[in-house]
């Protein structure tokens, strides 16, 4: 299973997803954690969580 993410924290979450075969709920939880900690590994600012669409 491959999970392609195009959101803040993408590289970190994507690595974990491919390594551990995370479920989609786990991905969402990780994203939420990334947003809470304000960590963004992409060029998007933390405030762009509104553009987080599935």
N, C-alpha and C positions, 0 to 999 in steps of 0.2 A: 504494500500500500504506500503510495506516495502522496504527500501532502504539500501542496504548493501554496505558500502564503505571500501575500503582497501587502503586508501591514507593518506598522512599527514593531520592532522586536523580531522581525521576520527571520533573520539569519539564525538567531539563538533558538527560537521555537522550531524552525524548520529542521535544524540539526537534530534536536531532541526527537522530533516527530519521526524522522527517518531512521534514527538510531534505535529507538525503543518502540517503534510502531504504535505511537500514541493514538488514542481514540480522539474523535473530534471534540468530545467534551473536555478532554485533557488539554487539547490545543486551546480551546476557549478559556480554560482556567489559567493557562500559562499566559495568554494574551492579557487577561485581566490583571494578572500579577505584574506583568511588564508595564501596563498602564499605571498601576498603583505606584510602582516604584519610580515611575517617570523615566524608565529606561527605554531608549529608542536606538536601535542599531541601524535603522535606515535613515534617509535624509529627511523624513517627515517629522515635523514637530509633534510634541506630545498632544497638542490641542487638536490634532487632526483625527481624533477618535470618532468624529462625526462621519468622516468619509469611510469608516470601517463598515463595509457592506459585504454581505455574503453573496 
